[in-house]
Amino acid sequence: MTEVAPEAGRRIADVSAEPVKPVSRQERKQRTRQALLDAALAQLADRPFAVLSLREVTKRAEIVPTAFYRHFTSMDELGLVLLGQSMDILRRMLDTARDAGTDLDDVVHTVVTTLHDYTRKHETHFRFLTRERHGGTGAVPQAARTELRLFAGELAIDLARFGCLRSWRNEDLRMLAELIVTMLLATALELIETVPETDERVLATAEKRLKLIALGAAHWK
């Protein structure tokens, strides 16, 4: 029979004696809420939010349909929370790209590289956002368009840092920002819908598009 050293025995006893911290009711509720969000997002890879049913979401999240209402008042509320998460990702991406300074080549490269990194890490959120932007008249598509307009407004403020744009009117800066947002989302969707082996080509094209937009902006009267 193998003897256990006293020190080892004490360590084993200490580990086994450690109490398991119970999961609070609030933690369980938050986990279930996130499970519902994850379940919905997973099923939106190939269809718009408008056709997603509550029963489908709860089945994938492995909860009974009636339990859904402990976390969301409606499917629209769930969709708006998903939209909020997606916009948070987009804003974090913009925050990262802000560190590029004002040199055109550096800015363009940083923006495109950052877009690639965030898109590959959050493909389902970007797919959801790009689809809902053109999703019709429901609460979620309308909110998506509103949020993206607000995001373009934030980008317009950043664009005013560049020398050739400082004298631009606010409405022209917003127009330019909206053009850039449209181009970035189109690039994100192109990345999502193609294999990673083509990423280099997609990103090279994106850089050219951004430089073309910048060239046009520099000569805008």
N, C-alpha and C positions, 0 to 999 in steps of 0.2 A: 504494500500500500504506500502510495506516494505521500510524503508529509508536506504540508503547506507551511512555509515560514511564517512566524508570528506577524511580521510586518505585512506580508502579502495578505494574510488572513484579515488583518485590520482594514487594509485597503478595500478588499472585497466586501467586508461588512459595511464599511463606510458608504460604498457605492450603492449597495443594495438597500441601505437605510435611507438614501436620499428620497424625499417625498416627491411624487410626480405632481407638478403644479397643475391644478385643475383649469380647464378652459372656461373662461367666464361666459356668461350668457351673451354679453355684448360681442365678444370675440367670435362666438359661434354664429351670431347673426351677421356679422361682417363677412365671415367666410362664405356663408350661404348667399349673401347679396353678391359677392364677387363671383361666386360660382354661376349665378344667373347671368351676370354680365359676360363672363367667359363663354358660357353656353350659347348665348345669343350671337356673340361675335364670331364664334366658330362656324355658325350656320349661315353667316352673311357673306361667305367667300364667293358664292355664285348667284346671289339674288339680293334684291333690295329689301330694306327693312320692312316696307309696307306689307309684304307677303309672309312675314314671319309670325307664327302664332304663339300665343302664350303656352299652349299645351306642348308644343315642340321644345320650347325653351326649358320648361320645368322637367320634361322627360329627360333631356340631356343632362340637366343639373341634378337629376335624381331626387327631386322633391315633388310632393303632390301639388297639383295646380292651385289649390286654395291657399297654399303657403306663400305663393308668389306675392299676394297682397300684404304680407307682413313687411315687404321690402320695397315695393313700388306700387303706386296707385293705379298704374296702367302700363301698357306696353310703350306708349309714347314717352312716359317718364323714364323708363329703362333706356329707350333710344336716345333721349336727351343726355342722360348720364354718360352713355357711350360716346356721344358727340363731344361732351366736355373732356373726356379722357383723350380723345383724338386731338382736340385743339390744344390741350396741354402739351402733347408730344410735339405738335407743330411749333408751338411757342418756345419750347426748349430747344428745338432745332434752330430757330431764329436767334436765340440767345447765344448759342454756340458759334454761329456764323458771324455774330457781331464782333468777334475778336480779330477779324481779318484785316482791320484797318481800312484804308481808303484806296489803296492801289488796285486798279481794275483787275489785273491778272490774278492777284492774290485773293481778292474778294470772290471772283468768279470760281476759282478753283476750290476755295474753302466752302462756298455755298453748295456747289455740286457734290463735293466729297461728303459734306455733312448730310445732305439730302440722301445720298446713297446709304450711309451708315444708319440713319434713322429709318429709312424705308425698309431695309433688310431686317432690322430688329423689330419693326412694328408693322409688318405687312398687312395684317388684318385690319388694323386701325386706318391705315392709309387707303386701303381698298374701300372700307366703309365710308370714309370721308369723301373720296372722289365720286363714289356712286350716289350718295345721298345728295350731293351738290346738284345733281340733275334729276332728282327723284320725284318731281311732281309737286303737289300742293299740300302734302301732309305736314304735320307739326315738325317732324324731324328734318325733312328736306328744307323746309322754310328756315328753320333754325340754323341748318348747315350753311345756307347762303348768307344769312345774317352774320354768323360768326366769321365766315371767310371775308366778308366785307370789312368787319372790324379788324381782322388780322391784316388786311391790305392797308388799312389806315395806320396801323402800327408800323408796317414796313415803310409807308410813305414818310413817316417821321425820320426813319433811319436814312432814307434816300436823300433827304435834305442836307445830310452831312457832306455830300459830295459837291465839290466846287461848282461844277457846271449846272447843278440842280438847285443851288441856293436861291436863285432868283425866280424859280418856277412858282406858279400859282398852286394853291393847295389842291384844286381839282385836277390839275395836270399831274401832280405828284401821285395822287390817288390812282389816276388812270394808268400811270406807269407801274405802280405797285400791283394793281389788279392784273396787268399783263404778265408780270413776273410770277405772281402766284399761280395763274392759270398754266404757265409754262412749267413751273416746278411740279405741280400736281400731275400734269400730263407725263412728265418724266418719271415720277414715282409710279404711276400706273403702268408705264412701259416696263419699268424694272420688275414690277410684280408679275406681269404677264409674260415675261420671257425668262429663260434660264440664266443662272448667274454667269455662265460662260460668255454671255453677250454684254455683261455690265460695262466693260471697258468701252465698247462701241457706243452704248447708250449714253454714257457719261461724257464722252468726247463730243457727241452731238449736242448734248445739253450745254456744255461750255460754249460751243459755237453759237447756239441760240441766245444765250445770255449776253455774249459779246456783241452780237448783232443788235440786240435790244439796246445795249449801252451805246453803241455807235449811233444808232438812230436818235437816242435821247440827247446825245452830245450836239446834234445838229438840229434839234427841235427849235422852232421859232414860235 
